[in-house]
């Protein structure tokens, strides 16, 4: 395979134990070296790391590999997408917009699970291209389509969607208020917005909140205020503690979750 497994395994284990390498960085390391999910490599790690860390590594790698294959990368995976659709009470034939669709995993799932017509938008041409290829291969192009577009500048007429979903996207968009305003504009009256995003709780120290705010992590109250300012009503925020712990089994994010400072939230709002 062209890798020195013992040397690499020792390096990864050392990083995990000594530096508590962030889980996202660990995924990049394993994926870029083309050794993700390879049992031989993980067995080598097991020889030089403690059992609890080995379990966490295996759990994270298995989850990550499955999500990459399914065309999604967000906390909770396909289960969270299905739950979001149920919370929005999606109905067959409804027109749904997916903001930050990536390569289209959630959009295809919503179309198949609920019988909706789904339009996905993403700012990256390569993601949209891959989404179209995968959707074509699955024979879903009559119900699922994709466009290159930004959430804060949607190329759709007002009141043209019954519902909007977004997962693991809004935190990375600087103009979040703009996305909320555009979402309100393109939703029909009584249209539903449902999104999931990582957020900070009121337990997070102010210094940490100030540090993370430029990266897009807001306090849960800030999301509620932003939605209200855009005109939304009946705003509900659900904290996804179990899914957050599973997504971050190790690293500083895991520690913040255990302290009750950081959590993925599912937010539902209605356009009056």
C-alpha positions in Angstrom: 0.0 0.0 0.0 3.0 2.3 0.2 2.6 3.3 3.8 4.8 2.6 6.9 1.9 1.6 9.1 3.8 1.3 12.3 5.4 4.7 12.0 2.1 6.4 11.0 0.1 4.6 13.7 2.6 5.7 16.4 2.4 9.3 15.2 -1.5 9.3 15.2 -1.7 7.6 18.6 0.8 10.0 20.0 -1.1 13.0 18.6 -4.4 11.7 20.1 -3.0 11.1 23.5 -0.6 14.0 23.9 -2.3 16.8 21.8 -6.0 15.5 21.6 -6.0 16.0 17.9 -9.3 17.5 16.7 -11.6 14.9 15.2 -12.0 16.8 11.9 -8.2 17.0 11.6 -8.0 13.2 12.3 -10.5 12.5 9.5 -8.5 14.6 7.0 -5.3 12.7 8.0 -6.8 9.3 7.5 -8.7 10.3 4.3 -5.8 12.1 2.7 -3.5 9.1 3.3 -6.1 6.8 1.7 -6.2 4.7 4.8 -9.6 5.5 6.2 -11.4 2.4 7.4 -8.4 0.1 6.8 -8.4 -2.5 9.5 -4.6 -3.1 9.3 -3.9 0.5 10.1 -6.3 0.7 12.9 -4.9 -2.4 14.5 -1.5 -0.8 14.4 -2.9 2.2 16.2 -4.4 -0.1 18.8 -1.0 -1.4 19.7 0.3 2.0 20.8 -2.8 3.8 22.1 -5.1 3.3 25.1 -8.3 1.3 24.6 -10.7 4.2 25.0 -8.9 6.3 22.4 -8.9 3.3 20.0 -12.6 2.9 20.4 -13.2 6.6 19.7 -11.0 6.5 16.6 -12.8 3.4 15.2 -16.2 4.9 16.0 -15.3 8.2 14.3 -13.8 6.6 11.2 -16.7 4.3 10.7 -19.2 7.1 11.0 -17.2 9.4 8.7 -16.7 6.8 6.0 -20.4 6.1 5.9 -21.3 9.8 5.7 -18.8 10.4 2.9 -20.3 7.5 0.9 -23.8 8.8 1.4 -23.0 12.3 0.2 -23.5 14.1 3.5 -21.4 15.5 6.2 -23.4 16.8 9.2 -24.1 15.9 12.8 -26.7 13.1 13.0 -26.3 11.9 9.4 -29.4 10.6 7.6 -31.3 10.2 10.9 -31.1 13.9 11.5 -32.3 14.6 8.0 -35.3 12.4 8.4 -36.1 13.9 11.8 -35.8 17.4 10.3 -38.3 16.4 7.6 -40.7 15.0 10.1 -40.5 18.1 12.3 -41.3 20.2 9.2 -44.3 17.9 8.5 -43.2 17.6 4.8 -45.9 16.4 2.5 -45.8 14.7 -0.9 -45.6 17.2 -3.8 -44.3 20.1 -1.6 -41.5 22.2 -3.0 -38.5 22.2 -0.7 -35.3 24.2 -0.9 -32.0 22.8 0.5 -29.5 25.7 1.2 -25.9 24.4 1.2 -26.8 21.1 -0.4 -23.3 19.9 -0.9 -23.3 16.8 -3.2 -27.0 16.3 -2.5 -27.4 13.5 0.0 -30.1 15.2 2.2 -32.0 16.5 -0.9 -32.3 13.1 -2.4 -33.3 11.6 1.0 -36.1 14.2 1.4 -37.4 13.5 -2.1 -37.5 9.8 -1.6 -38.7 9.7 2.0 -41.4 12.4 1.8 -42.2 12.5 -1.9 -41.2 16.2 -2.2 -39.8 18.1 -5.1 -36.4 19.4 -3.9 -34.1 22.1 -5.2 -30.6 22.3 -3.8 -28.3 25.3 -3.9 -24.6 25.5 -3.1 -21.9 28.1 -3.8 -19.4 25.4 -5.0 -19.7 24.4 -8.7 -17.8 21.1 -8.1 -20.3 20.1 -5.4 -23.3 20.9 -7.6 -21.8 19.0 -10.4 -21.2 15.9 -8.2 -24.8 16.3 -6.9 -26.2 16.2 -10.4 -24.1 13.2 -11.4 -25.2 11.2 -8.3 -28.8 12.2 -8.7 -28.8 11.2 -12.4 -27.2 7.9 -11.5 -30.1 7.2 -9.0 -32.8 8.3 -11.5 -34.1 11.1 -9.3 -33.7 14.1 -11.7 -37.5 14.5 -12.1 -37.8 15.3 -8.4 -34.3 16.7 -7.4 -32.4 19.5 -9.1 -29.4 21.7 -8.2 -28.2 25.2 -8.9 -25.1 27.2 -8.0 -26.3 29.9 -5.7 -25.8 31.6 -2.4 -28.3 31.4 0.5 -28.1 35.2 0.9 -29.0 35.8 -2.8 -31.5 33.2 -3.8 -32.4 33.2 -7.6 -36.0 32.3 -7.0 -39.3 34.2 -7.0 -40.9 35.2 -3.8 -43.3 32.7 -2.1 -42.1 29.8 -4.3 -41.3 27.2 -1.7 -43.3 25.3 0.9 -40.3 24.5 3.1 -36.6 25.2 3.4 -33.9 22.9 5.0 -30.3 23.5 5.8 -27.8 21.3 7.6 -24.2 22.1 8.7 -24.1 25.2 6.4 -25.3 28.3 8.1 -22.5 28.6 10.5 -20.1 29.1 7.6 -22.0 31.8 5.9 -21.0 35.3 7.1 -24.3 37.0 6.2 -26.6 34.8 8.3 -29.2 37.6 8.6 -29.2 37.8 4.8 -30.0 34.1 4.5 -32.8 34.5 7.0 -34.3 37.4 5.1 -34.0 35.5 1.7 -35.5 32.4 3.3 -38.5 34.4 4.5 -38.9 36.0 1.1 -39.0 32.7 -1.0 -41.2 30.8 1.5 -45.0 30.8 0.9 -47.2 32.0 3.8 -47.2 29.4 6.5 -44.0 28.0 5.0 -41.5 26.3 7.3 -37.8 26.8 7.8 -35.8 24.1 9.4 -32.1 24.1 9.9 -29.4 22.5 12.0 -26.2 24.2 13.1 -23.6 24.1 15.8 -24.1 26.7 18.5 -22.8 27.9 21.8 -25.0 27.7 24.9 -25.2 30.3 27.6 -22.7 28.3 29.6 -19.9 29.0 27.1 -17.5 31.6 28.5 -17.7 35.0 26.9 -14.0 34.9 25.9 -14.7 31.6 24.0 -17.8 33.0 22.4 -15.9 36.0 21.2 -13.2 33.7 19.8 -15.6 31.5 17.9 -18.0 34.2 16.7 -15.8 35.0 13.6 -16.0 31.3 12.7 -19.8 31.4 12.6 -20.7 29.8 15.9 -23.4 31.8 17.6 -25.2 31.5 20.9 -28.7 29.9 20.5 -30.4 33.1 21.6 -28.7 34.9 18.6 -30.4 32.6 16.2 -33.8 33.3 17.7 -33.3 37.0 17.6 -32.1 36.8 13.9 -35.1 34.8 12.9 -37.5 37.1 14.7 -36.0 40.1 13.0 -36.4 38.5 9.6 -40.2 38.1 10.3 -40.4 34.4 11.4 -42.8 33.3 14.1 -43.2 30.2 16.2 -39.5 29.7 16.6 -38.4 26.5 18.3 -34.8 25.5 19.2 -34.0 21.9 20.0 -30.6 20.9 21.4 -29.1 17.7 19.9 -26.9 16.5 22.7 -26.7 12.8 21.8 -25.9 13.5 18.2 -23.3 16.1 19.1 -21.4 13.6 21.4 -21.4 11.0 18.7 -20.1 13.3 16.1 -17.3 14.5 18.3 -16.1 11.5 20.4 -12.8 13.1 21.1 -11.1 16.5 20.9 -11.8 20.0 22.2 -15.3 20.0 20.7 -16.1 16.9 22.7 -14.9 18.6 25.9 -17.0 21.7 25.3 -20.1 19.5 24.7 -19.5 17.6 27.9 -19.3 20.9 29.8 -22.6 21.9 28.2 -21.1 24.8 26.3 -21.4 23.7 22.7 -24.2 21.7 21.0 -25.8 21.2 17.6 -29.3 22.7 17.4 -32.3 22.0 15.3 -34.3 25.2 14.7 -37.8 25.3 13.3 -39.5 28.6 12.3 -42.8 29.5 10.5 -43.5 32.3 8.1 -46.8 33.9 9.2 
